[in-house]
């Protein structure tokens, strides 16, 4: 059995992204930590939304006292797989097209390149 220390991969990463409009995003990812962390918050100049835990049902707007319950599907990946099948069989628009996936890949590539440059 492998222990956490036996994997030859990064076990965590924190990335700050600054967009052209000066908006910033922070992504903090733990792959094989013993501490469960599934947080997602959007913080703006006049409020925030908290979706922690990310795959949980709660959507909270603390400043306005708002709260919604948006439960995820019991198989969290099912809606994406269904959308793909529906796109292939019925021509439904993809929720994430190849074009949007390319941007995700580009951000990931930039993070990896930045990490290599600082070593």
N, C-alpha and C positions, 0 to 999 in steps of 0.2 A: 504494500500500500504506500502511495506517495504522500509525503507530508507537504505542508505549505511551502517549506523552504526548498523543496526538491524540483520545483518548476523553474525552467530557465526563461522566464518571461517577466515583464513588469507586472507587479501585482496591484498597482494603483497608478492613477494619473490625475492631475489637476491641470485644467487648461482654461485660460482666460481668452475670450474672443472679443475683439473690439470691431464693431461694424462701422461702415463709412459714416453713418449718422451719429457716431460716438456712443451708441448703445453698447453695453458690455454684457457678456454672458459668461458664466463660470460653470464648467463641467467638472465634476469630481466623481471619479469612477473607481470602485474597488472590485477586483475580479474574484479574488479568493481569500477574502478577509473573513475572520470568524465573527466580525461585527456586521450585522445586517444593516445596510444603509440604502434606502430607496427613496430619497428625498427629491422633491421638485418644487421650486418656488420661483415665481416671477415677481420681481420687485421693481416698481416704477417710482416716479417722483411724487405720485399722489396716492400710492397704495400698493398692495401686493395681493397675489393669489397663492395659496398654498395647496398643493396637490399631494402632500406627503401622507402615506406612502404613495409613490407614483401609480402603482397598479391598484390602489385602494379606491373606494367609492367617493371619498370626501373631496370636495372642492370648496375651500374656505376663503372668504374675503374679510380678513380681520378688521380692517378699518371701518367697513360699513356693517359689520356684524352679519354679513351674508354667508349662507352655507347651502350647498347643493350636494345631492348624492347621485353620483354617476358611476354605478358599478360596472366594472370591466366584465367581459365575457368570461365564463369559467375556464375556457381555454384562451388565454390572452392573445395568442397568435391566430386564432380562428378567423376573426374578421379580416385580417390581411390576406390570409390564404383564400378565403371566400371571395374577396374583391378581385384577386388575381384570376381565379377560375372564372368568375363572372365576366371579367374583361376578355379573357380568351374565348369563352363560349358565346357571350352575348354582346360584346363590344362596349361594356360599361367602362367609364373612365377609371384609370388606375388612381388610387389614393396617393401612391408614390411612384412617379414615372421614372424612367431611366434618367431623364434630365435632372430631377430632384435628387436622385440617388448619386449622380455624379458630383453634386455639390457636397453631399455628405462625405463621399470618398475624398474630395479635394481637401476638406477641412481635416480629415484624418491624416492625409498625407502631409499637410503642413505641420501638424502636431508632431508626427514622427520625425520629420526633417528638422524641426526646431529642437527636439530632444537630442538628436544626434549631433547637432551643431554645438550644443552646450556641454557635451561630454569631453 
